[in-house]
Amino acid sequence: MITLSLAEIAEIVGGRMHDIPDASAEVTGPVVRDSREAGPGSLFVAFVGERVDGHDFAAQVVEAGAAAVLGSRPVGVPAIVVEDVQAALGALARHVVRRLGTTLVALTGSAGKTSTKDLIAQVLRRKAPTVFTPGSMNNEVGLPLTALTATDETKFLVLEMGARGIGHIRYLCELTPPRIGLVLNVGSAHIGEFGGREQIAQAKGELVEALPPAEEGGTAILNADDPLVRAMASRTKAKVILFGESGEADVRAENVRLTDTGQPSFSLHTPSGASDVTMRLYGEHHVSNALAAAAVAHELGMSADEIATALSEAGSLSRWRMEVTERPDGVTVVNDAYNANPESMKAALRALVAMGKGRRTWAVLGKMAELGDEALAEHDAVGRLAVRLNVSKLVAVGGREARWLQLGAYNEGSWGEESVHVSDAQAAVDLLRSELRPGDVVLVKASRSVGLESVATALLETGAEGEVAAR
C-alpha cells in the first residue's frame, strides 16, 4: 500500500487510536486479514468470524512487525478502533484509490469473471504496472484488500466484482469507483438467490450505472452477443464499446475454430486493426473472454498486434479452472472444479469433446449450487448434453442433483454403461482408477462446495510414477 501514518489512517476511517506510542508511525507494508501474512510495516484487519476472532491474533501480528491492528475493540497493542471494520476497510481503499488516480477497470458477469480478469491483467501488464484481483476475491472484503495493494507505480487496477443480490455491485463501485466497466454475460449462476435472469441483469447493470459519463472518460464494455447485457447500454452515460462475434461488435472474432487440442483460434478485429490469435487456454468459451479483454486493452491504447500477442501467450493464473495436466501414462486430467453453473458446465463439456477427438472422454460432474427452482431442469439438461456431445462416459457424483444429471443422460438415450451415478468423490476415484486407460481425457467439474478437486488430485497422484507433465 502507499505509505500512510497511523494518524492519517485513523482520520480516514473515523477511528480512535489505542496504545499507539507514536501516531506518526507509518504503515509501509500490506493490509492483511490473515495473521500469517502480517510482516514489517503491515496493517492487520481484525474481523470477527463464525469460528475465529482476528482480535485474538493481535499480539502475534505486532510481534511479527505489523504497525497496528484495525479492529472493533482495544487489544493491548497499537490499534485503530472503529465501530465497523468492514466499512473502515472500504473507506481506506476508497481513499487510496482516489489518491493514486489509477485507471480502474471493473468487471462482472455470471460466468467467466475470473478467467477474463486474468486475461485482462496479462494483457495490460505488458503496457504498464498492473494490480488485479487474486483468485476470486471479489466481495466487500476481498475487493478493498486488492485495491490496497496498489502503489504509486500502479497504472491499471483490475477488479473483479461479484454479487449475490441487488445493490452489491453498487456498493463495491462506491468503494472503488471504476472508469471502465465490463459486463460479460447474464446467466443462471445464483439464480436461486436472485429469483430470475432479469433480476441478475438488474444487479450486474449497476456497474455501468456507476461509470462516469463519456466526456469524463467513462467506458462501458458490453457483450453484443448477450441481449440482456447489450440492453445495459441504455443504463449508462459512458461511452459504449461492444464485443462479441456479432457483426455489430466493435471488437469481434472471425473465423473461430478449435485446434486439434481444443484451443481456440480466431482473427481478432478491433477499430485499430486485425490480428490472429491462438490461445493456450482450452475451450471455445474463452473466445468471448478474450474479446472482452481485447476491448479493454483497445480502450487503453494497445494495438491489435500487441493484444493478439498477449492473448496468445496468456495462461491460466487461477487454480482449478480448466487446469489441464497430462499423466505419464497419457491420461489427461482437466480440473475445472472451482465452480459450476449451467453455462460454464456446458462450455466445459464442449471443451472436453474438442480435446478428446479420437480418445475416450470422461465427464465427472457434481452439483451446481444455488439454482433454486431451476435445479432439476438444469441438471437434467447437462446430463442430456453430455449424451448429445457423445461424451464416452458420464460419472455423476453426489446426491439428488447428481441423480438428476444421470437421469437426464438416461432419458436422452444413455441406457448402457455410458452414464453412472456414484455416492461421493472417493467412489468416483475408485471407479476411475479401475477403468481409465492411457490416452483418456477426464473432466472434473462441480460447484466449489462439492469439493471435486479431490478427484483430480487423486487421479494425478495415481499416475505420478514419475513427473506429471503440466500443460
Phi, psi and omega in degrees: 000158172297152184288128177222145175281161179296326177295319178296316181296318179300320179292319181299317187265358181069038183253172178249138180273133178231135175056035179253106183290333183223102183293343179275355177302143189249147169271112182246352181252195183282161171265123187229154174246350177260119184301334180289343180265356181291141179206188182306126176079005184277167174242121182264124180264117186263104176264150174259110181260184181292326184243337185230136176251115183301333180299334181293345182256012186300311181297322181297316184288324178293322176298329179281354176116358181300141181288327182189172175248138170257108186215186183255005176202156176298146186230011177082002176226169180309125184210149170250117188257130181229165178284323184230107184295320181296316179295322179294319177299318178296319179297321179295318179296317180300318180296314183294316181298316180294323180292322182288325184070023179292145174288117185257124177250123178243144179221151177212173181159166181281332182214146173086007183300310186292318179297319180291318177302318178296321178294314180302315182298317182291331177284312186291328183288352170287338181266319184196163179306130186228134173248138182215161182300124174282134179057232181240041179282070191247020182251193187291349174256311182296323182295309178295326177299320177294314181301327183284356174273353178290149180232182179298338182274347184290122178267319182236136176239115185251116186238127175274135181239122176257164180210141174237015179179168177298136177096343183295311182291325176301319179295316180297322178292332175290326178290314184225085186297120181276153170263327178242127179239129183242127175244120186278309187191166172236109183239212186256358180300131180064020182297333178294329179277323183279324181101353179164165183291329178296322178291323176298317179298320178300317181291314182295325182290349175300335179296312182287333177293334183275353184285150174291161180294165184304320183292346177255012176096001180293136180222125175257125180250116191236148180283111181292340183271356179245109185304323181290328177283316181300326180293345180291348178303331181282353184258009183223152173261002179282163171297143182248129173241129179259139174233156178148192178264354177297144178295343180272355182287140177289323175241115189220166177247137173233156178056047180287133176209169175249140176290174180297339179261007175087019180259135185287142176226139182197169175262119180272125179243126176232166177300342181259002179145184182229154178198156184270144181232133167231116190273157174273342180283165186248134174108139182294338181296341179286349177297313179297319178299317181294321179295322177298315178297320180296322180295320176297312182296321177298315180300331182263015168096010179272147180280164179300319180295317179298317181294314182298319179297315181295318179294324181289336182258353184287145177239189178271127181260348185244143186290150169063031174237100184046047179277108189259125180225133179254125178284161178302334181274004177094355175286130179256127180250124179252104181267102178239040192268010182292320180197170181203141169216171185305319182291314182289329178295316180293321178296319180294322178296318179295322177295320178302313181295320179295321180288332189260022180304123180080004181232161175285136181242138180238130174248108178259103192238148177229194186300140166259116188275164170062038178259356176057226183292346181273357189302312182300309183297320183289320177292320176301317182295322178293318177299319178294319181296322179302323179288316181297328180276358180064037169298133187298316180210132175258127175245108181267124189246125174124207187265233189302312183297323178294324177295325177294321175303310182293324179293321176300317178297318180297315182291338178277351177124007179271082187262342182270232181259016182289337178224147182211148176251132175234157190283325185205180184298320182296321178296323177295317179299315181300317180297312183294319179300327182276338189243344181295144176236155178308135180096347179293152175242128185239121173261132177240120184206137175189175173294155186303324184296340182284329178074032183287352175302338178295331177293313179298317179299315180295321180294323180287326175293323178299319184268006186271057176273039187155201180282142171268127184271105179279131180257000000 
